[in-house]
Amino acid sequence: MEFVVITRALDSTNVPPAASIALAKQTFQMFASNQDSRIKAVYPFAGERAGVLIVDVKSGDELQELVGSLPFAGISKAEIHPIGSVQSAIKTMEAAEKRVAAMTPAGVR
């Protein structure tokens, strides 16, 4: 299952700035070396201490393990969203259209 993981640096930590930079650098070096095949894409946000990952994992536990294993995990927060396909979204909308049509009285459109 694929997820979008939006990471943002915490504004206040007890970690010295030099250590924060080192943890972030280590994380990005890990991304650049493609060490974890579950991480499909990484996009840092320009001008921010934030970015987005696309990950592919089998379970919530595996997702937790992956996010928690990132070197900057202790100095960042993550917002996570499951990803669906465009085809699945179209099927959902078609089903909604059918439900609405079934509720509409005959002859009214």
C-alpha positions as CSV (number, residue, x, y, z in Angstrom):
1,M,0.0,0.0,0.0
2,E,1.3,3.4,-0.9
3,F,1.4,6.4,1.4
4,V,2.4,10.1,1.2
5,V,4.5,11.0,4.2
6,I,4.9,14.7,4.7
7,T,7.7,15.5,7.1
8,R,8.3,18.8,8.8
9,A,11.1,19.8,11.2
10,L,10.0,20.5,14.7
11,D,10.3,24.1,15.7
12,S,11.6,23.4,19.1
13,T,13.8,20.5,20.1
14,N,16.5,19.9,22.8
15,V,18.9,18.9,20.0
16,P,21.7,21.3,19.3
17,P,21.5,23.0,15.9
18,A,24.7,21.2,14.6
19,A,23.3,17.8,15.6
20,S,19.9,18.7,13.9
21,I,21.7,19.5,10.7
22,A,23.8,16.3,10.9
23,L,20.6,14.2,11.4
24,A,18.9,15.9,8.4
25,K,22.0,15.5,6.2
26,Q,22.3,11.8,7.2
27,T,18.6,11.3,6.3
28,F,19.0,13.0,2.9
29,Q,22.2,11.0,2.2
30,M,20.2,7.9,2.9
31,F,17.5,9.0,0.5
32,A,20.1,9.8,-2.2
33,S,21.7,6.4,-1.9
34,N,18.3,4.6,-2.3
35,Q,19.1,2.4,0.7
36,D,15.4,1.5,1.4
37,S,13.5,0.2,-1.6
38,R,10.2,1.0,0.2
39,I,10.9,4.7,-0.3
40,K,9.7,5.3,-3.9
41,A,10.2,9.1,-4.2
42,V,11.5,12.0,-2.1
43,Y,10.7,15.7,-2.7
44,P,12.1,18.3,-0.4
45,F,10.0,21.5,-0.2
46,A,12.0,24.5,-1.6
47,G,12.7,27.0,1.1
48,E,11.3,24.9,4.0
49,R,12.6,22.4,6.5
50,A,10.0,19.9,5.1
51,G,9.4,17.5,2.3
52,V,7.3,14.6,1.1
53,L,8.0,10.9,0.7
54,I,6.1,8.3,-1.3
55,V,6.5,5.0,0.4
56,D,5.2,1.5,-0.4
57,V,4.7,-0.8,2.7
58,K,2.6,-3.8,3.5
59,S,1.2,-2.7,6.9
60,G,0.8,0.1,9.4
61,D,3.4,-1.5,11.5
62,E,5.9,-1.5,8.6
63,L,5.0,2.1,7.9
64,Q,5.7,3.0,11.6
65,E,9.0,1.1,11.5
66,L,10.1,2.9,8.3
67,V,9.2,6.4,9.5
68,G,10.7,5.8,12.9
69,S,14.0,4.5,11.4
70,L,14.7,7.7,9.5
71,P,17.7,9.5,11.2
72,F,15.7,12.8,11.5
73,A,12.6,11.0,13.0
74,G,13.3,12.4,16.5
75,I,13.4,16.0,15.3
76,S,10.6,16.0,12.8
77,K,6.9,15.2,12.7
78,A,5.1,13.2,10.0
79,E,1.7,13.6,8.5
80,I,0.6,10.4,6.7
81,H,-2.0,9.8,4.0
82,P,-2.9,6.6,2.1
83,I,-2.8,6.9,-1.7
84,G,-5.4,5.5,-4.0
85,S,-5.3,5.3,-7.8
86,V,-7.1,7.5,-10.3
87,Q,-9.1,4.5,-11.5
88,S,-10.3,3.8,-8.0
89,A,-11.4,7.4,-7.6
90,I,-13.4,7.2,-10.8
91,K,-15.1,4.0,-9.7
92,T,-16.0,5.7,-6.4
93,M,-17.5,8.7,-8.2
94,E,-19.5,6.4,-10.6
95,A,-20.9,4.6,-7.6
96,A,-21.9,7.9,-6.0
97,E,-23.6,9.0,-9.3
98,K,-25.6,5.8,-9.3
99,R,-26.7,6.3,-5.6
100,V,-27.7,9.9,-6.4
101,A,-29.6,8.8,-9.5
102,A,-31.4,6.1,-7.5
103,M,-32.6,8.8,-5.0
104,T,-33.9,11.1,-7.7
105,P,-37.7,10.6,-8.3
106,A,-38.5,9.2,-11.8
107,G,-38.9,11.8,-14.4
108,V,-36.9,14.5,-12.5
109,R,-33.5,15.5,-13.6
